[in-house]
Amino acid sequence: MTKEEKGILEDVFRVIREVAAKLEKEHGACTISTNIGNYQSNKHMHWHVHYGARIRDEQGRLLDGYDSK
């Protein structure tokens, strides 16, 4: 990003905050994630704002009842 594009990124983060706040209010929590490096096959900035039941603990291990396949 260039200095001139800073305003665009600020707008994107404002929208992410608004969507996350709405999901947290409605569902109690949400996750904001993105992929970088080798995990991203098409190099572009993007974010996912999602909610749902937790399937992994804080160390990334699958919780009981979830299959790793």
Order of alpha helices (4+ residues) and beta strands (2+ residues): alpha-beta-beta
